[in-house]
Amino acid sequence: MELTLHTEEQQLLLSILEQRHQELLKEIAHTDHREFKQGLRKNEKLLDSMLSRLRGAAV
């Protein structure tokens, strides 16, 4: 899938994803249930990958 965004849209998406990434890291730190934490870590890795690609596209 390819998504084309204008600069403003890209910056907004990046900001939203960065905010969610920080929230997710906090949630992982405060979660005790092992299986749930594993799911959160999986989502965090996916989100981190998306952020890296989006940041690279912003350059």
Backbone as CSV, one residue per row, in Angstrom:
resi,resn,N_x,N_y,N_z,CA_x,CA_y,CA_z,C_x,C_y,C_z
1,MET,0.841,-1.178,0.000,0.000,0.000,0.000,0.885,1.239,0.000
2,GLU,0.506,2.187,-0.773,1.230,3.448,-0.820,0.269,4.566,-0.462
3,LEU,0.745,5.478,0.361,-0.075,6.591,0.817,0.685,7.881,0.547
4,THR,0.062,8.783,-0.146,0.686,10.065,-0.446,0.059,11.123,0.445
5,LEU,0.923,11.836,1.173,0.457,12.875,2.086,1.131,14.193,1.768
6,HIS,0.396,15.274,1.948,0.988,16.602,1.860,1.841,16.816,3.107
7,THR,2.713,17.783,3.088,3.634,18.026,4.198,2.897,18.214,5.521
8,GLU,1.849,19.014,5.519,1.072,19.242,6.748,0.467,17.954,7.260
9,GLU,-0.077,17.164,6.367,-0.683,15.888,6.751,0.373,14.946,7.327
10,GLN,1.525,14.924,6.702,2.603,14.058,7.155,3.066,14.476,8.556
11,GLN,3.196,15.763,8.782,3.619,16.257,10.088,2.580,15.938,11.165
12,LEU,1.311,16.079,10.829,0.246,15.759,11.777,0.255,14.280,12.118
13,LEU,0.368,13.438,11.107,0.413,11.997,11.335,1.622,11.625,12.185
14,LEU,2.751,12.196,11.895,3.966,11.943,12.661,3.768,12.347,14.121
15,SER,3.180,13.496,14.348,2.927,13.975,15.706,1.990,13.035,16.467
16,ILE,0.933,12.612,15.829,-0.033,11.703,16.464,0.625,10.364,16.798
17,LEU,1.397,9.835,15.858,2.053,8.550,16.085,3.126,8.648,17.170
18,GLU,3.845,9.750,17.221,4.851,9.933,18.277,4.190,10.002,19.647
19,GLN,3.066,10.687,19.715,2.342,10.791,20.981,1.850,9.412,21.420
20,ARG,1.283,8.669,20.493,0.799,7.325,20.826,1.949,6.416,21.223
21,HIS,3.106,6.580,20.587,4.273,5.771,20.915,4.681,6.010,22.370
22,GLN,4.705,7.266,22.785,5.050,7.579,24.173,4.032,6.995,25.153
23,GLU,2.758,7.084,24.806,1.715,6.515,25.655,1.868,5.000,25.750
24,LEU,2.203,4.378,24.643,2.369,2.934,24.601,3.543,2.499,25.469
25,LEU,4.638,3.237,25.435,5.794,2.909,26.282,5.425,2.985,27.763
26,LYS,4.659,3.990,28.136,4.202,4.117,29.529,3.291,2.959,29.903
27,GLU,2.399,2.606,28.992,1.470,1.506,29.242,2.232,0.193,29.428
28,ILE,3.246,-0.032,28.616,4.065,-1.239,28.745,4.731,-1.275,30.114
29,ALA,5.266,-0.139,30.543,5.961,-0.069,31.827,5.037,-0.339,33.008
30,HIS,3.760,-0.034,32.855,2.820,-0.191,33.964,1.974,-1.459,33.880
31,THR,2.251,-2.296,32.919,1.453,-3.515,32.740,2.160,-4.702,33.360
32,ASP,1.418,-5.475,34.129,1.979,-6.656,34.781,1.610,-7.952,34.069
33,HIS,0.488,-7.969,33.381,0.013,-9.180,32.723,0.923,-9.500,31.533
34,ARG,1.562,-10.649,31.592,2.598,-11.006,30.620,2.105,-11.024,29.168
35,GLU,1.004,-11.703,28.922,0.502,-11.817,27.549,0.084,-10.461,26.995
36,PHE,-0.554,-9.668,27.831,-0.980,-8.341,27.396,0.241,-7.476,27.082
37,LYS,1.267,-7.576,27.940,2.490,-6.807,27.739,3.177,-7.215,26.441
38,GLN,3.160,-8.495,26.127,3.761,-8.967,24.877,3.045,-8.366,23.670
39,GLY,1.733,-8.299,23.736,0.957,-7.681,22.655,1.280,-6.200,22.504
40,LEU,1.432,-5.524,23.643,1.789,-4.104,23.613,3.177,-3.912,23.014
41,ARG,4.105,-4.790,23.365,5.463,-4.691,22.818,5.468,-4.918,21.307
42,LYS,4.641,-5.857,20.857,4.532,-6.098,19.417,4.030,-4.843,18.710
43,ASN,2.996,-4.228,19.268,2.450,-2.992,18.697,3.478,-1.868,18.736
44,GLU,4.266,-1.796,19.805,5.281,-0.754,19.929,6.345,-0.916,18.852
45,LYS,6.743,-2.138,18.577,7.745,-2.376,17.533,7.203,-1.989,16.155
46,LEU,5.960,-2.327,15.885,5.341,-1.948,14.616,5.246,-0.424,14.493
47,LEU,4.830,0.207,15.555,4.697,1.663,15.554,6.057,2.327,15.386
48,ASP,7.066,1.789,16.059,8.417,2.330,15.927,8.915,2.219,14.488
49,SER,8.620,1.103,13.847,9.006,0.909,12.449,8.308,1.919,11.547
50,MET,7.025,2.131,11.787,6.269,3.104,10.988,6.819,4.507,11.187
51,LEU,7.144,4.856,12.424,7.693,6.174,12.697,9.023,6.372,11.991
52,SER,9.857,5.358,11.995,11.155,5.459,11.325,10.981,5.723,9.842
53,ARG,10.057,5.001,9.215,9.818,5.186,7.793,9.227,6.559,7.503
54,LEU,8.317,6.991,8.348,7.691,8.298,8.140,8.702,9.423,8.348
55,ARG,9.554,9.287,9.343,10.594,10.291,9.568,11.556,10.332,8.381
56,GLY,11.886,9.171,7.833,12.767,9.106,6.681,12.149,9.760,5.460
57,ALA,10.846,9.630,5.312,10.136,10.235,4.178,10.032,11.741,4.343
58,ALA,10.112,12.220,5.593,9.969,13.657,5.859,11.246,14.415,5.511
59,VAL,12.346,13.712,5.367,13.623,14.373,5.094,13.726,14.840,3.678
